[in-house]
Amino acid sequence: MDKKNDNKYATSFMRKEMLAFLGKISYSLIALAILVVFLSPLAYMVTTSLKTRDMIAQADSPILPMEAAVYEYEGKEVPILKVPDENGNTTSLAIIKKGREESIFIDPENPENGEITWEGRWRVLEPVREFSPQWDNYSYAWNQLNMPRLIRNTLIIAFFGMIGTLVSCTFVAYGFSRFRIPGKEALFLLLIATIMLPAFVTIVPTYILFAKLGWTGTFLPLIVPHFFANAYNVFLLRQFFMSIPKALDEAAMIDGAGPMQRLIYIILPQSVPVLVAVGVFHFIWAWNDFFGPLLYLSTKTELLPIAIGIQRFNAQFSARPHLVQASAFWGMILPLILFFLAQKVFMKGIVFTGVEK
Amino acid sequence: MFSEFKFKNLGLRTKRAKMGKSAKREALWGLAFISPWIIGFFLWTFGPMVASLIFSFTDFNLLHRDEMQWIGLQNFRHFFSDPLVWQAIKVSLIFAAIALPISVIQPIVMAALLNDDRLWARRMFTTLFYMPAVVPFVSAVYVWSGIMNTQTGWFNRGLAAIGIPGPDWLGSQAWIYPSLVMIGLWGVGNMMLMTLATMQGVPTELYDAAKVDGASHFKQFYHVTLPMITPVIFYNLVLTTIGIVQYFLVPFVLKGPNGDPGNATWFYGMYLYKEAFSYSNMGYASTMAWMLFLFVLVFTIILFATQKYWVYYAGMED
């Protein structure tokens, strides 16, 4: 009796386990399917970028970069077709003499076997396709884009802007997190409210100012404003600084450390991950920035950063989708690599800016 | 009692007076540290806003700086009778009607998908679902425009394979809007992560209590998860609205600055950009910018006022 009951429990337990397991499998597979669909444009990009124009233009062309196979026969390239024999097996043969009702083939694997005559219409035969990725598209796009120059310009803009944003946002966040300032709450609210201000509202006078300073056509309008902090990064850094125990800087204060020393010796060493996150955010932002360079660098081809460079390239090569896709690849590869390298701090940083709104 | 009150008062005062010096020092240090932002605020936000307001009453043109004249409310009068403004508003509204609900729902659905304990390798899935958010939008635009190409794109080839003639995604005045929204799907990453983090912060007791009451998966989501993530939804709603009113870079890269096809991508931002930087009409552009600011201001005030009806802040109710 007891044993029987035990068995019953055991089986029902096992069944539950099984069900849970199956539920996990099916759920994860569905998620995987959604992910594949979500990322499929990337697959389109890679496969298309490896094709020739003809491979793309064919109506029923395969997804992968496949090319009709050819065989060199007496100095001429002849197509290889799938030829069925009487047993229903197909062999890949090169057609050397096309006829209406019968054609002459040769086996590209064993040409010494001589000519093979096949009865039937050669036009119904399917061509043999082989995988032939056009890696040259990437080097062609790289050269036409003038990637070294685009990367150099983008890196200059991104690097100095990053320094500016790191230094200024650290100071401002430190001020907001560690000092009693009259009206601090209102000031902080004002800072956060600037997130909601559309950039268009200030862009006209800012542009005029830079034009008057003679800064249009230089990197300065894209770098200098970053030395004055921005709401997102200040918020992120402040959140992080506030999570560092105050007891540490109080102890340092008793030892006679001034505000600057406390920032450098107490706060910063503990904030490396969040500083990395801010740096990476800025880099990816600058790499993506289109509007700033569009306004201030449009007339200076030699100073253009990557985003505009790719747009100009595509205006020129829009009729060649393989090159368009190769350029899109060059545009995204560096931010993607950086993201995967700094993935952990990066995603943590995003979450941090989101907490408590 | 009276004396006690006095004493207290006195105590407070002496305390203040004592702390005065060091408090002042502290405040000065603090101000010094936040000064980059304060200077920046006057330089890049407040100053330009005032300047922009002044320009909006002039016919300032950057190409004829010396001929600038006060024209009073003329720009504003022109604004309200400008058919191109109304076209821009119409375009933005149509786009918002599709983009706004999707931008609100998509991160919730994706975060819910990632928050389920039935999902294996959750971290990997989260990273990969986030990944497109770091793809520069210029690259994304060209990838999506390739996949939506009428002849060679995967969309229409897939539709053709099942016998449906695919639409002209980017060339038709009707299809351009869903296509633009689709290009925007890749930008969901940040909101998805924030939503996910908030979902993970929902106390498990709440779910346990719901389970005891016999609530299904869906009911648990609807009655527990959803109310708890309303602050993120609210945040998303505010930012998305602001994003939509100044949206124009994607159609600009995709279709150029003229609002093609037809006037279908004549977004407000496109008009403002052209007015300011193609025609150098800084006066009228400033008027447009200020009208945009007023709209955003009123809209956010209304949105903030609705908060108390639907946004739940844990630990905030009295």
Contacts between the chains, C-beta under 8 A, distances in Angstrom:
chain1	res1	chain2	res2	distance
A	23	B	118	5.4
A	24	B	118	4.8
A	24	B	119	7.7
A	24	B	120	6.3
A	27	B	116	6.4
A	27	B	118	3.8
A	27	B	119	6.0
A	28	B	118	7.1
A	28	B	119	5.7
A	28	B	120	4.4
A	28	B	121	7.5
A	31	B	113	5.9
A	31	B	114	7.9
A	31	B	119	5.6
A	31	B	125	6.0
A	34	B	113	7.0
A	35	B	125	6.5
A	35	B	128	5.8
A	35	B	129	6.4
A	38	B	129	6.7
A	38	B	132	7.3
A	38	B	185	7.7
A	39	B	128	6.9
A	39	B	131	7.5
A	39	B	132	7.1
A	40	B	147	7.7
A	40	B	154	7.2
A	41	B	140	7.9
A	41	B	143	4.7
A	41	B	144	5.9
A	41	B	146	8.0
A	41	B	147	5.1
A	41	B	186	8.0
A	42	B	132	8.0
A	42	B	143	7.1
A	44	B	143	6.7
A	44	B	146	6.2
A	44	B	147	4.7
A	44	B	153	7.8
A	44	B	154	5.5
A	45	B	143	4.7
A	45	B	146	7.0
A	48	B	146	6.0
A	48	B	152	8.0
A	56	B	152	5.2
A	57	B	152	7.1
A	59	B	151	8.0
A	63	B	154	8.0
A	168	B	36	4.2
A	168	B	37	7.2
A	168	B	40	7.6
A	171	B	33	4.7
A	171	B	34	7.3
A	171	B	35	8.0
A	171	B	36	5.8
A	172	B	33	6.5
A	172	B	34	4.9
A	172	B	36	5.8
A	172	B	37	4.4
A	174	B	33	5.3
A	175	B	29	7.8
A	175	B	30	4.8
A	175	B	31	7.3
A	175	B	32	7.4
A	175	B	33	3.0
A	175	B	34	3.8
A	176	B	30	7.9
A	176	B	34	6.1
A	178	B	30	7.6
A	179	B	26	5.4
A	179	B	27	6.9
A	179	B	29	5.8
A	179	B	30	2.8
A	179	B	33	6.7
A	180	B	23	6.6
A	180	B	26	5.5
A	180	B	27	6.4
A	180	B	30	6.8
A	181	B	26	7.9
A	181	B	27	5.0
A	181	B	30	4.0
A	181	B	31	5.8
A	181	B	34	7.1
A	182	B	27	6.1
A	184	B	30	7.4
A	187	B	34	7.0
A	187	B	38	7.7
A	190	B	41	7.3
A	191	B	37	6.3
A	191	B	41	7.7
A	194	B	41	7.3
A	194	B	45	5.8
A	195	B	239	7.5
A	196	B	238	6.4
A	196	B	239	7.8
A	196	B	242	5.9
A	196	B	296	6.8
A	196	B	300	5.7
A	197	B	45	6.6
A	197	B	293	7.3
A	197	B	296	7.6
A	198	B	242	5.8
A	198	B	245	6.2
A	198	B	246	4.7
A	198	B	289	8.0
A	198	B	292	5.8
A	198	B	293	6.7
A	198	B	296	5.7
A	199	B	246	6.5
A	200	B	246	5.2
A	200	B	269	6.5
A	200	B	272	5.6
A	200	B	288	7.9
A	200	B	289	5.1
A	200	B	292	5.8
A	201	B	48	7.6
A	201	B	49	6.2
A	201	B	52	6.5
A	201	B	289	4.9
A	201	B	290	7.0
A	201	B	292	6.4
A	201	B	293	4.4
A	202	B	44	6.4
A	202	B	45	6.0
A	202	B	48	3.8
A	202	B	49	6.1
A	202	B	52	6.7
A	202	B	289	7.9
A	203	B	48	7.8
A	203	B	276	7.2
A	203	B	289	7.2
A	204	B	48	7.5
A	204	B	51	8.0
A	204	B	52	5.7
A	204	B	55	6.6
A	204	B	276	5.5
A	204	B	282	5.3
A	204	B	285	5.3
A	204	B	286	5.1
A	204	B	289	6.0
A	205	B	47	7.2
A	205	B	48	3.9
A	205	B	51	3.7
A	205	B	52	5.3
A	205	B	55	6.9
A	205	B	286	7.6
A	206	B	44	6.4
A	206	B	48	5.2
A	207	B	276	7.3
A	207	B	277	7.5
A	208	B	51	7.7
A	208	B	62	6.8
A	208	B	282	6.5
A	209	B	48	7.7
A	211	B	62	7.1
A	225	B	40	7.3
A	225	B	44	5.7
A	227	B	36	6.7
A	227	B	40	7.9
A	228	B	36	5.2
A	228	B	37	6.4
A	228	B	39	6.2
A	228	B	40	2.5
A	228	B	41	7.9
A	228	B	43	6.5
A	228	B	44	6.4
A	229	B	36	5.1
A	229	B	37	4.1
A	229	B	40	5.9
A	234	B	37	6.7
A	259	B	29	4.7
A	259	B	33	7.5
A	284	B	134	5.4
A	287	B	136	5.9
A	288	B	136	4.3
A	288	B	137	6.2
A	288	B	138	7.7
A	290	B	137	7.1
A	290	B	138	6.2
A	290	B	249	5.7
A	290	B	253	7.3
A	291	B	249	6.3
A	295	B	277	6.3
A	306	B	136	7.4
A	306	B	138	8.0
A	307	B	136	6.0
A	307	B	138	4.7
A	310	B	138	5.0
A	310	B	139	6.8
A	310	B	142	7.3
A	311	B	138	5.8
A	311	B	253	5.6
A	314	B	142	5.9
A	321	B	146	5.6
A	321	B	149	7.0
A	321	B	152	6.4
A	324	B	142	5.3
A	324	B	146	6.3
A	325	B	142	7.1
A	325	B	143	6.9
A	325	B	146	5.8
A	327	B	139	8.0
A	327	B	142	7.0
A	328	B	138	7.9
A	328	B	139	4.2
A	328	B	140	7.8
A	328	B	142	4.3
A	328	B	143	5.0
A	328	B	146	7.9
A	329	B	139	7.6
A	331	B	136	5.4
A	331	B	138	5.9
A	331	B	139	3.8
A	331	B	142	8.0
A	332	B	134	8.0
A	332	B	135	4.7
A	332	B	136	5.8
A	332	B	139	4.3
A	332	B	140	7.8
A	335	B	134	4.9
A	335	B	135	7.0
A	335	B	136	6.3
A	336	B	131	7.0
A	336	B	134	6.3
A	336	B	135	7.0
A	338	B	134	7.9
A	339	B	131	6.8
A	339	B	134	4.4
A	340	B	127	8.0
A	343	B	127	5.8
A	347	B	126	7.3
A	347	B	127	7.2
A	347	B	130	6.3
A	347	B	193	5.9
A	350	B	189	7.6
A	350	B	190	5.3
A	350	B	193	4.8
A	350	B	194	6.9
A	351	B	193	5.5
A	351	B	194	6.3
A	351	B	196	8.0
A	351	B	197	4.2
A	353	B	194	7.7
A	354	B	190	7.7
A	354	B	193	7.1
A	354	B	194	3.1
A	354	B	197	6.2
A	354	B	198	7.3
A	354	B	232	6.7
A	354	B	235	7.4
A	355	B	197	7.1
A	355	B	198	8.0
A	357	B	231	5.3
A	357	B	232	7.7
A	357	B	234	7.5
A	357	B	235	5.2
